[in-house]
Amino acid sequence: MGEEATKTIQTRLHIASGERSWLHDARLASREIFNQTIRLTQQGHTRTEIQQEVDRDDFLRNNKCAVVGKALQTWDSYQSLLDWWENQDDPDGGKPTPPSTDKSGAYPLVMAHTEGYRLTVDEDTNRVEFRISPKPYKKVTGHLRGEPDAVDELRDVLTSEEVDVGQAELLYRDGVYYLHVTVTREFDVPEPDTADTVVGVDINERNVALTALDRETMRTKGTLVLDYGRVKQERQRYHTITTRCQDHGKTSIHQKLGDKEERFTEWTLHRLSRAVVEFAEQFSNPVIVFEDMEGIRDEIKYGTYMNRRLHKLPFHKFEKFVSYKATWREIPTDTVDAYYNSKTCSCCGERGYRQGRRFRCTNDGCDVVQDHADRNASVNIAWREKAKLDGNTTNYRTHKTQPQVRLVRLSGSGRVNRPTSSRSLTEQGVLAYG
């Protein structure tokens, strides 16, 4: 079936003509438009009224509309988080703050393709050339640089009629201008019931566990546990600091730390989701399977501390990241029942119990004495997908123990000059047979 997926391609600008100061001025103007949009939204103005109010002569009108749209998306995200907070048992802990309207720094310049910016492929040099209009009648031109795979992909996108080039954002970091281009295309993603390999994914606040099973023989093709415990530590640290800032009325520091936490979490989720998809695509015709978490977290009440940790875990965002990356590689995704996956033995199907990361089976006749609890859950997720696809309602397990699992940490310890690549993470954990 046809499914659309959108991804962002990151490149650097090599400026050949035009003034860099024009780009800087446009980003400062974007900040003013963002701040004004948030203020007018708080006052109840509509989008049409806002666009009329923030109109300015030194800023391209199409770019203005794009920046207003991004600001309104930020406001909608804040409202969703505020609605969640108001429905919690303890509304005194960590109330979300609205987007800041007093920042003076630059903001990303958002542009629509062919209007605020244009990309073309030079037939002589094979370079991807850009033209950016930061101001009316002012153009900055040059060509894009970046990772070879990213530039090649963008070149293919521009020469294809099946891919739509969307908005781009102009950012600045460490003396370099970056252009983040969104592209959308339709993929022929197969149905889950055509899969030959079932990849079960279990995620909690510390680990992402993966197990790939052959659908026909149900032999384990590979297993991997990714440890991203640093996210839990960082989120707790940011929560402690921001709560103290709120208590002392330091709203600007609170907002800055909240932005840092969100960026760190998104960076981690992107790396994890990329590793999950690269793990799955090593096997023939896979389907990636998640637990259906809808409604479960709302039914669990642990108290203020645990509820905050549980409900702020970005399970849905992680699943969304994996899904769109999988769609881009034409890998289907699916969900199964989430109840008792980590407390059910993947070997015999009996209910056991969990102690931290360790699962213990209480069935004396089972070959499994103990297993990694999250890996055990990922196997059960794969089993349940097998039963769902094949319509098997009996105890469908093979009563075979799983191979030894390898735990791989997302970030290296000691002094390292760069993060471990997702491909390297994936290769460390695969235990392939045959």
N, C-alpha and C positions, 0 to 999 in steps of 0.2 A: 504494500500500500504506500501511497505517496505521503511523506511527512516532511515538513519544512524544519530546517535547523539553521540557527544563526551563530556565527562565531566571530571573534575579534582577531584580526591580524595586526601585530605590532611591528612598526617600522620606525626608522630614524630619518630625519630630513637632512639632505645635503642641499643647502640653499645656493642657487646660482645667481639669482637676481632678486631685487627687492630688499627692503630693510627689515632686519630682525626686530627693530623697535616697533614696527607695525604689528607684528605678532604679539609682542608684549603688551602693547596698548589695547589690543583686542581682547586679550585675556583679562586685563584689568576691567575693561568695560563689561565683560561677561560676569565678573564678580558683582559689579554694581547692579546688573540686570537680575542676577540670581537673588541678591539681597532684597531688591525692590519687589520681585515676584513673591517671595515668601511673606513680606510684610503685607502686600495687597491681598494675598490668599488668606492670611489671618483676619483681615478686615472683611472677608466675605465676597471679594470681587470674583467675577467669572474669568475664564481664560481669555475671552475676547476683550473684556475690559482691561485686563492686565496687559495684553499685547498693545493696546492703544495707549496705555499709560506709560509704558517703558520705551516707547518709540524714541529713537535718537538719530541724529543726522550722521554721526561718525561711526555708525555700526550698520553692517549689511542687514537688511530686513529679514531675509531668510535665516541668517544666523541668529538673529534675535528670537525668532519663533522657536528655533531648535533649543536655545538656552532656556527659554521659558518652559518648554516641554520637559527638559531635564530637571529643572527646579520643581515643577509640579510632581514629577515622579518621586523626588526626594520627600516632598511633603506627604504624598500618599503613603510612602513607606513609614514615615513617622506616625501617621494616623493609625496604620495597622498595628504598629508596635504599641501605641498608646491604648488602643482597644484591647489588646492582649493583656497589658498591665492592669487595666481597670477591672478585668474579670478575674484577677488573682485573689487568693485568700489574704495575702499580706500586701496591700497597696502601698505600704510605707517604704518598701525596699526598692531602690533604684528606679525611680520614676523617669521615663524617657523625657528628654528635653527636645524642644522643637529645633529645627535647623537654625543655625546662627544667622543673624542679619547684620552683624556688626564687624564681620571679617573684612579686612582690607587687602588681603593678598590676592594673587591671580587665581582665576578659575578656568577650567578647561574650555576652550573654544569649540563649541559643537556646531557642525556644519553638515548640510545635506549634499550628496553627490550631484555634480553638474551645476550646483548653485553656489554654495559656499566654497566648494573645492571640486577639483576634477583630476582624475587619474587617467593616464594614457600610456601605451607601450610604444616606445620609439623603435621603429622598424630597423634602423641602422645600428643602434647600440644595444638594443634589446633591454634597455633600462625602463623601469617604471617611473614615469615623470609625473610631477604634481604641479598643480596651480591652485594656490590658496588666495581667497579674497578676504583679508582681515578687515578691510575698510572699503567703502564705495570708491571705485576707480583706482584701487591700490591692489597690486597683485604680487605675490611672492611665488617664485618658480624654482624648480630644481628637480632632483631625482631622489628616489627612496633607497635607503640602505637598510640592512638588517640581516637576520639569519637567512642563509641561502634557501632553506625550505620555505620560510615565510614569504620571501620575495618571489620565489618560483610559484608558490600557490596564488599570490596576488596577481601575478602575470597571467596565470591560467584563468583566473576569475575574470579579468578584464577582456580576455579574448573569447570567453564562453557566453553563449546566449541563455544558458540555463541558470546562471547565478546572478542575483541582484546585489549591487553594491549599495549599501545603506549609508547611514550617518557615520561621520568620523569625529574623533576628538583630538584636539591639538593640546599636548601636554609638554611641560618643560621640567627637566631634571638634570642636575649636575652639569649645566652648561650645554645640554643637548635638547633639541626639540624632537618630540616623538609624535607620530600620527598613528592612532588606533582606528583601524577601518573595520566596520562590521559588514559581513557578507552573508547572504541568505540564499539557500538553494533547496530544492526538493530532492528527497532521496527515496528510493524504492526499498524500504525496510521490510524484510520478511516477517511473517507472523511468528510468534514464539513457538507455535506447535510444529514448525519446520526445523527446529534446532536439533543439532546432534550433540551439543555439549551444553550442560546446565551449570552456570556459574552462580553459586549462592553468595550473597553479600550480607554480612552482619556488621552493623555499626553501632558503637556506643560512644561514651564520652572520652574514651582513650584509644580504642583499637578499631581498625577496619579489617575484618577477617574474610578471606576469599577461599572458596573451594570449587574446583571444576570437576564435574562428574560426567562420564560418558553416558549418554542417555540410554543407549541400548544395553551395554554391559554393566553400567553403574560402577565401573572402576574409577578410582580417583586419578584424574589426570594431573592435577596440581593443587597445591594449597599454600596459602601465604597469609600472614598476619602483619599488618602495618600499624606500628605504634606512633600515634601522634599526640601523646600525652602532654606535650608542651603547650598545645592549644588550651587544654584544661587549666594548666598552671597560669598561662597568660590571661585568660578570661577571669580567673579568680583574682589575679593581681590587679587588673584594670577595674574590676568591680569594687575592690577594697578602696582603691585610690579615688575613684569617681564618687563613691558614697561619701567619703570624707570631704571631697570638694563640694558636694552638694550641701553638706551640713554647715560648711563655712561660707556658702554663697559664692564659690569660685566657679561660676557657670562657664566662663571661657575655657578654663583648664579642663573642666568636665567634658565639654564638647570636643576639644582637641584629642583627649584620651579616648573618647568614644569612637572618633574617626580612626585612630590608630588601631584600636581593637578590631574594628570592622575590616580594615585593610589587611591586617595580619590573618584574620580568620579566612577571608576570601582567598588570599594567597595560598594558605594551607589546603583549603578545599579544592582549589584548582589542581594542585599537585596530586592530592589524593585521588581525585576523580580521573585524572589522566593516567595514573598508575593502574586503577581498576580497569579502565578500558584497554590499556596495553596488555594487562594480564589476560583479559578475556580473548583478545584477538589473536593470541598465540594458538588457540585451539580451533578446531574445525567447526564452523557454523554455530557459534555460541549464542546463548540468550543470557542476559544479566538479570538476576532476580533479587528483589528487595523484599523486606518485610513491609506489610501494609500497616503503617503506624497510625493511621487516622483514627482518632477517638481513644487510642490507648493511653496517651499521655494525659488526656483530660480526665480519665477515670482513676488515675493514680494520684494519691495525696500523701506525700512524704513529710510535709512540713515546709517551712519557709526556705531553709537552706537548700534542701534537696530538690524542692520544686523549682527554685530558680535555676539550679544547675541543669535539671532535666529539660525544662521548657525552653531554655535558651540554646540548647544544642541545635545546630543547624542541620537536622536530619533532612528536612525537605529541600533545603538549598543544595546539600550534597547530592541527593538523588537527582535533582534537576540538572546539576552540572554533569553528572555521569550520563544522564539520559541524552542530553544534547550532544555530548562528545561521542556517545555510542551511535546516535542517529547519523552523525557526520561520517561514521565508518560503516554504516548500514548494519548495525548490530541491534536487535530488538531488546527491549526491557519488559519486565513483568513484575507483579507483586503477588505474595502469598500471605496466608494467615500468619500473624506474628505471635500468637499466644504460646508460651512455654517452649520456644525454640531453644533457649539456652539451658533449660532444665530437663529436656528430653534427651535420652541417650540416642545418638545417631547410629549406634550399632544394633540395639535390640528394640528401641522404641519405648522403653520403660521410663517412668518419671524418676529422675535422680535429684541431686541438689547441687547448688553452686556455692563455692567458697572463694570469693574474689575472682581471680582469673581461672580457677580450677573447677572443673566439673567432675563429680564422682557419681558413678552408676551404682544403684542399690540392688541391682539384680545379680544374685550370686552366680547365676548361670551364664552371665555375659562375659565376653572376653575383655571388655573395657573396664579397667579399674578406675582410671582417671584420664582426663583429656583437657586441652586448653578450652575453656568454656566458650569463648567467642568462635573459635574454629568449629567446635561442636555445633554451635548454632548455625553457622554458615552451611554445614553439611545438611542439617535438618531443613534449611530453607531450600537447598537444592533437591532434597528428597520430596518435599511438598510440591515443588514445581513439577517434578517427574510424575507424581500422582495426579496432579491437576491436569497435566497435558494428556496423560494416557488413561485417565478415568479409573485409576486403581484405588479402591477404598480399603484394601486389606493392609496388613503390615508389610510394606513394600521394601523394607530394608534388607540388605544382603547379609547382615550379621557378620560383617568383616570389619576389623579395626582399621583406622585411618593411619596413613604414614605419619612419621614425625613431622611436626610443624616447625617452621622457621619464623622467628620474630624479627622483623626488620624495622628499624627506627627511621622515621621520616627525615630527621636531621642528624648529621654525624656528630660525634663527640670530639672534644679536643679542638685544635686549631685547623680549620678547613677554609679554603679560599672560595668555595662555591657550594651550593646545596647539591645533594645527590640527585641525579636525573631520575625521572619517573621510570624510564626504561631500565636503568640499573637497579632500581628498587624492585621492579617486577622480576627481573632475571634472578635475583637473589633467592626468591622464594619458591620458584617453580620446581616441582618434583614430577617429571614426566615419565611415563611408562611407554615402553615399546618404541 
